[in-house]
Amino acid sequence: MRIIATTNDPVRLSYLASLLAGAGIETFVLDLHASITEGSAGAIQRRLAVATKDEHRAHRVLAEAGES
């Protein structure tokens, strides 16, 4: 697994996951429960991960959509 994005913004996380799903890339959200448990302080960011084999393609899809 490779981390391709980290954020505290659930809307952005959903958007990035949707972009990748549209390209046929499965995503995994890591640290979701820890982030929710710690509350709204934003100390723990959620991480968006993809399979190692999909990493380069995922970065390309996000770059083409204007996301870094």
N, C-alpha and C positions, 0 to 999 in steps of 0.2 A: 504494500500500500504506500501511496505517496500523498502527502498533503499538498493541495493546490491553492487553498485559500484559508484564511483565518479571519473571523469577524465576530463582533458582538451584535450585529444587525441581522435579526432573523429574516427580514424581508430580502435583504441582499443575498443571504445564504440560500433562500428559496429560489431566487432569481438565477443564481449561478448553477444550482442543481438542475433547474428547469432547462437552462441552456444546454447543459451537458446531456441531460436525458433526451433532449431533442436530437442530439447527435448520436444517440445510442450508447452513451457512456454511463455506466452505473456509478452512483456516488454513495458515499457513506459519511454521515455526520458524526463526528467524534466529540466527546465532552459535552454532549447535550444535557445530560442529567446533572453533571457537576455545575454547568453554567446556570441551570434553572435553580438548583439547590442554593447556590451562593447569593441569589437574589438579583437585584438590579444594579449592583455596584460595578459590574462589568469587568471584574478581575479575571475571570476565566473566559477566554474566547472559545467559540466553537470552531472546529476545524472541519473542512470539507476535504475528503480524501477520495482517490480513485485507485483502481488497480494499477500496479506498476506498469503493466503493458499498455495502459491507456494514458499515461502521464503526458507524453508529448502531444498526442492528439487533443487532450483536454486543454492544455495550455494554448494550443492553436485555436481551438473553438472559442475560448474566452478572449483571446487577443483579437480575433476577428469581430467579436461583439463589443470591442472597446473596453474590455475588462482586463486588468493586469493580473 
